[in-house]
Amino acid sequence: MPRILNRLRPEIEEILTKAVETQEVDREAAYRLIQVEASAVPALMLAASQIRDQHKGNTITYSRKVFIPLTNLCRDICGYCTFVRQPGDPQAHTMTPEEVLAVAKAGRRAGCKEALFSLGDKPEAKYPEYRSWLATRGYGTTLKYLRDVCQLVYEETGLLPHANPGIMAREDIAALRDVNASMGLMLENISDRLLRPGGAHYRCPDKVPKLRLSTMEYAGQLKVAFTTGILIGIGETLEERVDSLFAIKELHQQYGHIQEVIIQNFRAKADIPMRAHPEPTLLDMLRTIAVARLILGGMNIQAPPNLTPDAYQMYLFAGINDWGGISPLTRDYINPERPWPKLVELKKVTEEAGFELRERLALYPEYVVANNGFISPALAERILSLTDSHGLVRREEERW
Ligand code: SF4
């Protein structure tokens, strides 16, 4: 380590030096790193940045997307969720195909390439009125309805769907695969403790970590490029944070399908059960991003800029290489009080830090370039026509 960091404890210096050399940290070392004192965080960030640079050069990516909140009904009641609504709430809504298409067409006009479908998990299992809504349209499940609207959006607008519908069985993923460039499910955290009374996932049948890992595993078996991640500050221990990252890494080592790992910070909001729960500090976020980079090596790491609006540039120095989906059009329905940074601002912030911002598709560049079974044949022509030899969106297709 450079002399400027000479306050670093030898033990931490040794772990970081070895991590940069071997591109690896083991679990015990990661437990130590996630607990380092504040004065050691810059050294973590420096080591993480070196690893990011070795794998990604100076390119930072984002996906230009529209957000389609297909339904905000859900059978779960996560303590941090501001998206979910109960039937009867004036803001409860399930989008019709016409409404979905109107948003997608506006997105296409705004130069978007991705349609991100976000929705509650299995509301039909809880709400009879929603079951009737689906039945009158000929559907027994939300996932079957989702498949058809993904297809509709792709056929009518060319936007590439990325579905994020919660827990899925193998056959659900197989059915959605044709009409999705990639799919996603946050692991959130691997801790079963969060399911206990008072925990963030109490009475949330779809937040059982084992089930979420199974969904991620099915996606790997079916060669679906998959986005996942952790939500920090929801009552997990620091060790559980590390364990969650290792669980993600192990799945990727087996199937090579985890295209993106999101490190998301919990934000308290007035209308959620966890409104009084403390938020992770910026330092905590930077430490976690850096440790994630040290654990995950060359995998893609994203942190949402809109959840730390005044300081997100720092994420670049902690080792991220992607800003996630950014919408020039629709608001962030999951965190509606936090508008996304304007793209020109994001570009400026990224360039100020010494990087180049490039647009990617909902399918990460390495999967496009490798073309090794992760591209749905139905979407292949569009995906390949939009991208250059690096798998990034061709410059003439980019819009700022
Ligand atoms: S599963 Fe998702 S949509 Fe449902 S309550 Fe939890 S965070 Fe909200």
Residues whose N, C-alpha, C, O or C-beta is under 5 A from the ligand:
A	BS01	SF4	C74 D76 I77 C78 C81 F83 V84 L119 G120 D121
